[in-house]
Amino acid sequence: MKQKLTPTHTFQFIDEILAQQSVNLLSLNPQKTLITSFAELGNLSAGQNTDIQIIITLQETLESIVFTQLQNFPENIFWDFDFLVSSMIKQALIAEEGAVPFLKSFGKKMVYLTEMFGNKTEMRFRYVHDFMYGFEWARWVQKEPQKRAHIEPFSLLFLDYLLIKGKELLQRINHGQITSYKLCDTGYRNPFTFSREPEDEYRLLTYLAEEQLIPVAVWDWNASPVWNKPFQEMRQQLALKLNIQPQRH
């Protein structure tokens, strides 16, 4: 049955999952309010590749990623996926192991990563924004730009780095060795000094987007990721400028 469905129909199932969960599908795109639908992303994907098995695997992989984000980051605010889907296809089509095995491997890593950093472990981060919009990737590249500047934000190499970092963080949390990732009074961890309550997070990120200070414009299918700006410092400065209050612990 599934083989006969058009890409739009299979991808539309993800839109239906999000609708059932009553998610407010906000985009960080300064030009619009809501995200590109997954049905539309399905059409764009089919324009890049017509192999039905690749399209179906892509849809199934995305479905598992979106579902896992819903389960582990229920308070997430911004839900852009355009560049992630575009990157998945691009990487899949040049993968040595073949597109379908690549997509399955990518999906497993993304699901594991989402579960590791979400609200069901001791990590307890509130949003996927720092990962999805490239802040973590930009920080990572800045540490060794000559080696890392050419590595994509959603490459398996970077996902593997985050998985290792996550395991180390969990270990340190369990051993009481964490100082910069303390739990806030909301029950979430916040590595920043300023509040990341939903209204503050929304204000700060939309302002950054308007100023073109988001490392990865995930709302753009053809985004060009940027790593070489002091994103962390600018975020701190903007939080002060917008009078966002210090985080309470």
C-alpha positions, 0 to 999 in steps of 0.5 A: 500500500505504502509503495503507491502513495505519493511523496506528498501523502506520506509526508503529510502523515507527519503534518497530521501527527503534529496537528494531533499534538496541537503543536504551534508550528512556529518558524524562525523565518523572519518572513513568515510565521509558520513552518514549511509543511512536511507535505511541501518538504515531500514535494521538494524531496521528490524534486531532488530524487525520484527513487521511491525507496529513498523517498519512503525511507526519508519519510519514515526517518523524518517521522521517527525524528519528529515523533521523538522530538515531540516526546522529549521536547514537548515545550520546543517553540520553533520547528523548521526542518527544511535544511535538515531534510535538504541535508539528509538527501544530499548526504544520502545520495553521496553516501558510500554505503548507499542512500537507504542505509545512510538514512536509517543510520542517520535516523537512529543517531538523531533519535538517540541524540534527542532522547539523550538530551531531552526531558526524560533523562537527567540532561533535561534540556527544554528546546532543540533550538541550539542543535537544530539552528546550529549554535552547537555546531558553530561552537564546535567548528570554532574550536578547530576551524581548519579541520571542521569548517567544511563539515556540515551541521547535520553530518554523521561526524557532528552527530557522533561528537554530540553523542560522545559529549552527551554521554560525558555530560550525563556521567558528570551530572550523575557524579555531581560534577556539573557547575554550568549546567545546573537545574533551574527552578523550572526543572530544566537545565540552562547553560546560559546566565539569562532566562530561557523561559518560553517568552524570553526564548521566543523574543531572543531567537526571533531578534537574532533571526531578524539580525541574521545571527542564526548559524543555520537558517533551517527554514531555508532549503538552500541555507549556507551555514555560518560558523565564524561569528561570535554567536554565543557572545552576541546572544549574551549581549542581546539578552542584556539589550532586551532586558531578559532577566537572569536565570533563577536556580 
